[in-house]
Structures are given as structure tokens and as C-alpha cells.
Amino acid sequence: MVKHDPIERGISYIESHFSNHELKLEDVAKYVDRNPSYFSHLLLSKTGRSFTQILSGIRIKEAKRYLLETSKSIKEISYLIGYHNPNYFSRTFKEMVGVSPREFRMNKG
């Protein structure tokens, strides 16, 4: 099925490219052939979340999977999901999940 909706296409693009630590709103907007500020406005009005919130949500969801299904280090996982700075990743994870990546893994989610 072809997705014609720019928001759905944009979110699919983010889901396929979240591991690129340089992924920007501009890249996604260009992919769906929209002006970045207009695309940002569309995202927010349709999903209630900003580009950054959507991207972080996808990355953290992947991080949880890695934490539970692999024995990769937290540093390794942070790079795999697109964070260049493991400390920033851990801070973001804790803000979004309520526990640190280490605690999440120890408590098996």
C-alpha cells in the first residue's frame, strides 16, 4: 500500500532512519516534499508531538528492545539508535521512561 499522506510517509521515514544521528526535520520534510516549518506544523497538529518528540520516542522504543533482547553495552546501544553522546541518551531515556537504561535492563522493563 502506498502512503500518500505526508505525515505517515514522514513518520515511516523517521522509523527507517532514526539510527542516523544527523537526522533532521529538514531531511524528513525534503523526503515528503514539504517546507520544514510547514511539515513541522503538520506533524504537531496531526500527532500532537513535535519532530524531536517523535524521533526520541522511536529511538527510546528501540533502546528498550536492545536493552531487553541483547547484552550490548548502553554506550553501544546509544550509538545504534542515533545518539552520539551516551550520557545524553541516558538522560533522555530516564526522562521518558522514568528509570535509567541500566535500571530498565535490570528490572527487565
C-alpha positions as CSV (number, residue, x, y, z in Angstrom):
1,M,0.0,0.0,0.0
2,V,1.4,3.4,-0.9
3,K,1.2,6.0,1.7
4,H,0.2,9.4,0.2
5,D,-0.2,11.3,3.5
6,P,3.0,13.3,4.1
7,I,2.7,12.8,7.8
8,E,2.5,9.0,7.5
9,R,5.3,9.0,4.9
10,G,7.4,11.2,7.2
11,I,6.9,9.1,10.2
12,S,7.8,6.0,8.2
13,Y,10.9,7.7,7.0
14,I,11.9,8.6,10.6
15,E,11.2,4.9,11.6
16,S,13.6,3.8,8.9
17,H,16.3,6.4,9.5
18,F,16.2,7.0,13.3
19,S,19.7,5.5,13.8
20,N,21.2,8.3,11.7
21,H,22.5,10.7,14.5
22,E,22.3,13.5,11.9
23,L,18.7,13.0,11.0
24,K,16.9,16.4,11.0
25,L,13.5,17.7,10.4
26,E,14.7,19.2,7.1
27,D,15.7,15.8,5.8
28,V,12.2,14.4,6.5
29,A,10.5,17.5,5.1
30,K,12.6,17.2,1.9
31,Y,11.7,13.5,1.7
32,V,7.9,14.3,1.8
33,D,8.4,17.3,-0.4
34,R,7.2,19.9,2.2
35,N,8.7,23.1,3.6
36,P,10.3,22.2,7.0
37,S,8.3,24.7,9.1
38,Y,5.0,23.6,7.3
39,F,5.9,19.9,7.8
40,S,6.6,20.6,11.5
41,H,3.3,22.4,11.8
42,L,1.5,19.4,10.2
43,L,3.3,16.9,12.5
44,L,2.3,18.8,15.6
45,S,-1.3,19.3,14.5
46,K,-1.8,15.7,13.4
47,T,0.1,13.8,16.1
48,G,0.3,16.3,18.9
49,R,4.0,15.7,19.0
50,S,7.0,17.6,17.6
51,F,9.6,16.1,15.3
52,T,12.0,15.8,18.2
53,Q,9.4,14.0,20.4
54,I,8.6,11.6,17.6
55,L,12.2,10.8,16.9
56,S,13.1,10.4,20.6
57,G,10.1,8.2,21.1
58,I,11.2,5.9,18.2
59,R,14.8,5.8,19.5
60,I,13.8,5.1,23.1
61,K,11.4,2.3,21.9
62,E,14.4,0.7,20.0
63,A,16.6,1.2,23.0
64,K,14.2,-0.7,25.2
65,R,14.2,-3.6,22.7
66,Y,18.0,-3.7,22.7
67,L,18.2,-3.5,26.5
68,L,15.9,-6.4,26.9
69,E,16.9,-8.6,23.9
70,T,20.7,-8.1,23.7
71,S,23.7,-7.8,26.0
72,K,25.1,-4.8,24.1
73,S,26.5,-2.0,26.3
74,I,24.5,1.1,26.9
75,K,27.2,3.1,25.1
76,E,26.8,0.7,22.1
77,I,23.0,0.9,22.2
78,S,23.1,4.7,22.3
79,Y,25.2,4.8,19.0
80,L,22.9,2.1,17.4
81,I,19.8,4.2,18.0
82,G,21.3,7.5,16.8
83,Y,22.7,9.2,19.9
84,H,26.3,10.3,19.7
85,N,26.5,11.0,23.4
86,P,25.7,8.1,25.7
87,N,25.2,10.4,28.7
88,Y,22.6,12.4,26.7
89,F,21.0,9.2,25.7
90,S,20.8,8.0,29.3
91,R,19.4,11.3,30.4
92,T,16.7,11.3,27.7
93,F,15.9,7.7,28.4
94,K,15.4,8.4,32.1
95,E,13.2,11.5,31.3
96,M,11.0,9.5,29.0
97,V,10.9,6.1,30.8
98,G,11.3,7.1,34.4
99,V,14.4,4.9,35.1
100,S,17.9,4.8,33.7
101,P,18.7,2.3,30.9
102,R,20.7,0.2,33.4
103,E,17.7,0.0,35.8
104,F,15.4,-0.7,32.9
105,R,17.5,-3.7,31.9
106,M,18.0,-5.0,35.5
107,N,14.2,-4.9,36.1
108,K,13.5,-6.4,32.6
109,G,11.4,-3.4,31.6
